[in-house]
Amino acid sequence: MSSLTRRPRFHFRFQPRYLLYIPLLLMSVFYLIPMYVVIVTGLKSFDEISLRTMWTLPSGINFDNFVVAYQNLAPSLWNSINMVVPAAIISSFIGSINGFVLARWKFRGADIIFPILLFGMFIPYQSILIPLVEFMRTINMYGGLPGLIMAHVIYGIPITTLTFRNYYATIPKEIIEAARMDGADLLKTYRHIILPVSIPSFVVVLIWQFTSAWNDFLFAVVLTKPEFWPVTVALNNLAGSQIIAWNVQMAGALLTALPTLLVYIFLGRYFLRGLMAGALKG
């Protein structure tokens, strides 16, 4: 046989790093088991729901559960969207300004203000519920979405400030000094120099704040009235008092988790790029 017609031989060369794939694969399967149960149960009819058949596939694909769940959750889904989007954007911009000032505009007391801001990350929600409710009542913001947005904005400032401060600390100080020599003040330096290079950090904090606010239950159930309940509270109330339609409940849980799931599916790589760009480096 001629060497021109000889088929090339492929040699598989085992490398030790391939062994890392085994625990990663097992962990992925383990963490995907709840998602499998949610999807399978959401596609079953009510007669198929039981502990014995929890792992079995449905006899047929049934989307009626998702229709019923969406009809019950639709108003609350829009409440969550109307709450999460402004809360994430406002807290991100405040954190960006704070991070720039604390990282590149040194002033007396900066080293004290920054730890005080970070201390807010470690304050449990439960410890401030009563004074928070009283404060919201005093300023006439209790019961609606604006008060809930304010709560998430304030609670998001510490983590967003930390993220932006650490990112801005990696920017060469010569750029800031050059802007000062050109006569740019604090706001012009931030707007024309710092803000255009802040996209990686904005992606990180927007995804983080979106997820945190969307998944919140405690602030939502305490600070809002029933007509303004976010989807997490509505999902909790979707279950009946005596008989629980687990197929509808699981379909509702999947619809509730879908926005954050899609965010990480389509923007997850940008989230990792933001982290690698120095967003969480100290």
N, C-alpha and C positions, 0 to 999 in steps of 0.2 A: 504493500500500500504506500502510495506516495506521501511524502511529508506534508504536501499541500492539502490533501484530503483527510489527514489524520485529525481526529477530534481532540480538542484540548482537554486535558485532565484538570479537574478542579479538586484541590486538596483542602479539606477542612482542617484548620489548625486551631486546636483548643487553646483558649486563653483563660487564665484564672479569673479574669473579671467577669466571665460568663456566669460564674457561680453566684454573683450578686443578683442576677436576674431571677433566681429561684425564690429567695425571700421576698423580693419586690413583687413577683407575680402572685405569691401566696397572700401577701398583704393587700394587693389590689383586689383579689377575689374576696377576701374577708370583708373589706370595706364596701364592696359592691353588693354584698348579700342583701342588706336592707333595701337598696334600690331595686333589686330583683323582686323582692317580696311586695314592695309598693306597686310596681308596674303590673305584676301578675295579678295581684288582688284587685287593682283598679280596673282590670279588664274582665273580671268575673261577674257573673250575675249573683244576686243575693243568695240564691239557693246553693251556690257552690262554695260559699264562705264557711270554713270550719278549720279547726286546728289540724285535722287529719290531712286536709287537702291544701294546706298552706303553701307547700312547695311545688304542687302540681300546676301544670299549665292550664289555662282556661279552655273550656270546650269550644268556645268561639270568641272572636274579638267583639267586645261590647263597649262602645263609646258612650252609651247613655249615661254611665256614671260620671264621666267628665262633663257632659252637658249639664247634668243636675248640679254637680259641684260648682261649675262656673256660674250658673244662674244664682246660686246662693252666695258666691264669693265675689262676684263682679263689682258691686259697689265698694267693697272693702279693698279689692285690688287697686282700684283707682285712688282710693284714699292713701294706700301705701305709696303709689307712684307720686302722687301730689305732695307727699310728705318727704319721701326719700330723696328725690332729685334736688329740691332746694337745700335740704339739710346737708347733703354731700357737697354741693357746689359752694355754699356759703362757708362751711367749716374749712374747706380746702383753701379758699382764698384767704381767709383769716390766718390759717396756719402758715400759708406761704409768706404773708407779710410779716408775721411774727418771726418765722424762721430766718428771713432775710435780715431783719433788724437785729436779732440776737446773734447771728453768725457774722455779719459783716459791718455792723454799725454799733461799735462798742460805746457804751455809756455807763455812767455810775449806777450800780445796782443791777446790771445785766446778769451777773453771776448769781444773784439772789432770786431774781424774777424767774429765770429759767427752771431751777429746781422746784419752785412753788407751782409753776405751770404743770410740770411733770407729775407732781403729787396728785393732781386731779385724775390721773390714770388709775390710781389705786383706791379711789373712793368708791365703795360699793353702791349700787343703785339703791338698795334697801335702806341704807343709812340716811339718805336725804329725801326720802319720799314725802314725809309729813311736812317739813319746811318747804319743799318744792311745791307741793299742792297749795299750801297757804300763800306762797309767793305768787303763784299763777292766779289764784283768786284775787289777790290784791291788785294786780295789774290787769285784771279782766281778760286773761288769756287762757283760763281753764276751760276744758271741755272741747276745744276745737283743735284743728291741725296746726295753727301758728304756734301755740304753746308747746306742742310736741316737737315741732321743728326746732324751736329755740332750745329745748332740752338736749336734743341730739347735736345741735351745733356746739353748744357749750361743752358737752361731754366729749366731743370730737376734737376740740381745740388742742388738748395736750398731745395726742398722738400725731396730729397733723403738724403741729409746731416742731415736734421732735424729728419727724421725717424730713421736713424741709430744712431745718437748721443743719442737720447732718449732711444733707445733699449740698446746700450752699457752702458749707465749709470746704468742699472739694473744689470749688471754683477758684481759680487763681486770683489772689488779691490784687495783682497788677491791673486786672480789668476794672475793678472798682476804683482803684486809684486813678486810672486814666480817665474814667468818667468824671471824677471829682475835679481833675485838672481842666477838663473841658467845660466846667461850670454846671454839671448836672447835679441837682439836689437829690434827696432821698427818693422821692416819688419817680422822678425821671430815670434815675438809675435802675430802679425796680422795674419800671414799665418797659424801657427800651433795651435793657441789657439782661436783667435777671429773668424776667418773665418768659422771654422767648426760649430760654434754655431749660425751662422748668417742666417741660412736658413729661419726662419720665417720672418725676415725683408726683405730678398731678395725676397720672394714671394710677400710681400706687395708692395714693390717699383716696381718690374717688372710688376705686373698687373697694377699698377697705371700709370707707364710710357708708357706701351703698349697702354692702353686706351687713354691717353692724346695725344700721338703722332698719333695714328690711326685716331682719331676724328678731328684732326687739319685741318683747311681749310685755314686760313689766311696766315700762313707761307708757306703752300704748293703752293698756287696760286701766291704768290709774289716771292718766291725764286727759283722756278723751271720753266723750259721750258715745252711746251706741251708734248714732248715725255717722260718726267720724272714726269708728274703729278701723285700724289697719287689718290686713288680711290675716296676720298671725292670731289676732283675737277672734276674728270670725271663724277661722279654722277650728279653734278650740270649742267654739259654740256650735259647730256643725254636727257634733255627735248628739244623738238623742238622749233623753233622760233615762230610758229603760232599754230600748232596743237600738243598738248602734249598727248602722249600715256601713260595715267596714269597707266595702267596695267603693262607696261614695266618699268615705273619709280618706281612703288612700288616694283616690283620684284628686281630691282637694289638696292633699299634702303634696302631690306631685305638681299640681298647678301653682301652689304657693312657692315651692322651691325652684320652679322653672326659671324665673328671672335671674336669680343669683347663679344658677347653674349655667345659663346661657352667657352671662357676663364672664365667668371663668373659662368657658369653652372658647369663646371668640376673643377675649382680651387677656387670657391667662399668660400668653407669651409676652405681651407688653408689660404685664405685671412683673414677670420675672426679669425682663430687661430693665425695668425701673429699679428693682432691687439690686441688680448687678451694677447699675450705673452709680450706685452709692447712696441710694435713698435711705437705707437703714444702716449705713456705716457710721461708726462713731469716731 
